[in-house]
Amino acid sequence: MKPAPFAYARARSLDHAIELLGSRDAAGGDARVLAGGQSLIATLNMRLSHPALLVDINSIEGLDRIVLKDGQVEIGALTRHAEAERSNQIARHAPLIALAMPHIGHPAIRNRGTLGGSIAFADPAAELPACLLALDGEVEIAGPTGRRTVKADDFFKSLFETALTPRDVLTAIRVPAAGASTRCGFAEFARRHGDYAMAGLAACAQADGRGLNNVRLAYFGVGPTPMRAPYAEAALAHGDIEAAVAALADDLDPPDDVQATGAVKRHLAGVLLRRVGRQLLEARPS
Ligand SMILES: Cc1cc2nc3c(=O)[nH]c(=O)nc-3n(C[C@H](O)[C@H](O)[C@H](O)COP(=O)(O)OP(=O)(O)OC[C@H]3O[C@@H](n4cnc5c(N)ncnc54)[C@H](O)[C@@H]3O)c2cc1C
């Protein structure tokens, strides 16, 4: 299929992008941000969305930086997946994101797709939203009323629904820089490498003697948003992986989808937790 007709505008600056996003055509059609286009263009071609105007943000300067400041790693929205994959800063200070990157699509998609696009699109089976949640990260947003910061816990609202309004531009994400006691783990099941996951798990914790503190488990592909698993987190903090797997029954109730039944996903969630739990616990000091 071909997309419905749309207009195109290249934003010169963040302010210009926000102004363009507020414009509407005569029929009242809306405008949409265009970043890497790897998800948006597919939805246009399938006519799942039909915006009147695409606002291309690729020429806005300063949105593709990766910087370490104030104990946080800030990753600009226009950072391509491939740049993040190759980044020494991310490998060193945000190792969970480095673990997840090779699982996102294929090299051609990673060359063009952006971190900001992935977070804004908020596909429930995507890796990066779950990493952001596991890392207790935050999202920087610019909109008509100025800038604001939204914690990952509050950003993912529902299926493909986030705290972004139609006139907002996501400008960066920030995650706490990993310290000596930071542990992270990542695993996913996909039918083929590079496909969206049937189920996946991103996790972060702080090693504390023989246990773990501040365990954050973020599942993807098992609900409408990335999902925390608080009962399993509490059990894992005591180092008991099997108790954590049992606790998942109270944490998750995955619906059936085109990839697998809810029962299969529930089973996979346990298998993933055994793998990721070992990654978190085996690295702790004895
Ligand atoms: C075959 C295929 C396989 C894929 N497999 C995976 C996978 O396994 N895992 C995975 O996570 N992803 C996968 N993707 C998606 C890929 O990661 C996309 O790059 C990503 O989801 C969207 O990033 P983008 O920059 O291309 O955004 P776009 O496609 O340009 O935009 C996506 C949406 O986000 C909005 N948006 C984009 N940037 C901003 C911004 N800065 N502020 C506000 N709104 C914004 C757009 O308006 C649009 O609604 C796959 C894509 C394809 C085509």
The ligand as an SDF file (V2000), in Angstrom:
LIG
                    3D

 53 58  0  0  0  0  0  0  0  0999 V2000
   11.7160   -4.5790   10.2000 C   0  0  0  0  0  0  0  0  0  0  0  0
   11.8170   -3.7750   11.4700 C   0  0  0  0  0  0  0  0  0  0  0  0
   12.1970   -4.4240   12.6470 C   0  0  0  0  0  0  0  0  0  0  0  0
   12.2990   -3.7190   13.8340 C   0  0  0  0  0  0  0  0  0  0  0  0
   12.6530   -4.3970   14.9680 N   0  0  0  0  0  0  0  0  0  0  0  0
   12.7290   -3.7300   16.1210 C   0  0  0  0  0  0  0  0  0  0  0  0
   13.0750   -4.4070   17.3340 C   0  0  0  0  0  0  0  0  0  0  0  0
   13.3550   -5.6080   17.3530 O   0  0  0  0  0  0  0  0  0  0  0  0
   13.1010   -3.6720   18.4670 N   0  0  0  0  0  0  0  0  0  0  0  0
   12.7910   -2.3360   18.4880 C   0  0  0  0  0  0  0  0  0  0  0  0
   12.8150   -1.7220   19.5420 O   0  0  0  0  0  0  0  0  0  0  0  0
   12.4780   -1.6740   17.3630 N   0  0  0  0  0  0  0  0  0  0  0  0
   12.4410   -2.3380   16.1940 C   0  0  0  0  0  0  0  0  0  0  0  0
   12.1080   -1.6420   15.0610 N   0  0  0  0  0  0  0  0  0  0  0  0
   11.7860   -0.1950   15.1600 C   0  0  0  0  0  0  0  0  0  0  0  0
   13.0410    0.6730   15.1750 C   0  0  0  0  0  0  0  0  0  0  0  0
   13.7540    0.5000   16.3870 O   0  0  0  0  0  0  0  0  0  0  0  0
   12.6690    2.1530   15.0450 C   0  0  0  0  0  0  0  0  0  0  0  0
   13.8260    2.8130   14.7040 O   0  0  0  0  0  0  0  0  0  0  0  0
   12.0920    2.8530   16.2690 C   0  0  0  0  0  0  0  0  0  0  0  0
   11.0050    2.1960   16.8150 O   0  0  0  0  0  0  0  0  0  0  0  0
   11.5700    4.2290   15.9050 C   0  0  0  0  0  0  0  0  0  0  0  0
   12.6180    5.0810   15.7360 O   0  0  0  0  0  0  0  0  0  0  0  0
   12.6430    6.0630   14.5110 P   0  0  0  0  0  0  0  0  0  0  0  0
   13.7180    7.0440   14.7820 O   0  0  0  0  0  0  0  0  0  0  0  0
   12.7320    5.2960   13.2510 O   0  0  0  0  0  0  0  0  0  0  0  0
   11.2300    6.8210   14.6640 O   0  0  0  0  0  0  0  0  0  0  0  0
   10.1380    7.2270   13.5870 P   0  0  0  0  0  0  0  0  0  0  0  0
    9.7230    6.0310   12.8280 O   0  0  0  0  0  0  0  0  0  0  0  0
   10.5790    8.4190   12.8230 O   0  0  0  0  0  0  0  0  0  0  0  0
    8.9700    7.6720   14.5740 O   0  0  0  0  0  0  0  0  0  0  0  0
    8.2690    6.7290   15.3550 C   0  0  0  0  0  0  0  0  0  0  0  0
    7.1850    7.4620   16.1590 C   0  0  0  0  0  0  0  0  0  0  0  0
    7.7830    8.2480   17.1910 O   0  0  0  0  0  0  0  0  0  0  0  0
    7.5160    9.6470   16.9940 C   0  0  0  0  0  0  0  0  0  0  0  0
    8.7790   10.3370   17.2720 N   0  0  0  0  0  0  0  0  0  0  0  0
    9.9990    9.9980   16.7760 C   0  0  0  0  0  0  0  0  0  0  0  0
   10.9460   10.7740   17.3180 N   0  0  0  0  0  0  0  0  0  0  0  0
   10.3120   11.6350   18.1520 C   0  0  0  0  0  0  0  0  0  0  0  0
   10.7590   12.6880   18.9960 C   0  0  0  0  0  0  0  0  0  0  0  0
   12.0510   12.9860   19.1250 N   0  0  0  0  0  0  0  0  0  0  0  0
    9.8210   13.3650   19.7070 N   0  0  0  0  0  0  0  0  0  0  0  0
    8.5040   13.0480   19.6080 C   0  0  0  0  0  0  0  0  0  0  0  0
    8.0360   12.0420   18.8510 N   0  0  0  0  0  0  0  0  0  0  0  0
    8.9230   11.3500   18.1120 C   0  0  0  0  0  0  0  0  0  0  0  0
    7.0540    9.7720   15.5460 C   0  0  0  0  0  0  0  0  0  0  0  0
    6.1820   10.8750   15.3680 O   0  0  0  0  0  0  0  0  0  0  0  0
    6.3450    8.4400   15.3290 C   0  0  0  0  0  0  0  0  0  0  0  0
    5.0520    8.4810   15.8670 O   0  0  0  0  0  0  0  0  0  0  0  0
   12.0210   -2.3220   13.8580 C   0  0  0  0  0  0  0  0  0  0  0  0
   11.6640   -1.6490   12.6800 C   0  0  0  0  0  0  0  0  0  0  0  0
   11.5540   -2.3600   11.5050 C   0  0  0  0  0  0  0  0  0  0  0  0
   11.1790   -1.6370   10.2320 C   0  0  0  0  0  0  0  0  0  0  0  0
  1  2  1  0
  2  3  1  0
  2 52  2  0
  3  4  2  0
  4  5  1  0
  4 50  1  0
  5  6  2  0
  6  7  1  0
  6 13  1  0
  7  8  2  0
  7  9  1  0
  9 10  1  0
 10 11  2  0
 10 12  1  0
 12 13  2  0
 13 14  1  0
 14 15  1  0
 14 50  1  0
 15 16  1  0
 16 17  1  0
 16 18  1  0
 18 19  1  0
 18 20  1  0
 20 21  1  0
 20 22  1  0
 22 23  1  0
 23 24  1  0
 24 25  2  0
 24 26  1  0
 24 27  1  0
 27 28  1  0
 28 29  2  0
 28 30  1  0
 28 31  1  0
 31 32  1  0
 32 33  1  0
 33 34  1  0
 33 48  1  0
 34 35  1  0
 35 36  1  0
 35 46  1  0
 36 37  1  0
 36 45  1  0
 37 38  2  0
 38 39  1  0
 39 40  1  0
 39 45  2  0
 40 41  1  0
 40 42  2  0
 42 43  1  0
 43 44  2  0
 44 45  1  0
 46 47  1  0
 46 48  1  0
 48 49  1  0
 50 51  2  0
 51 52  1  0
 52 53  1  0
M  END
$$$$
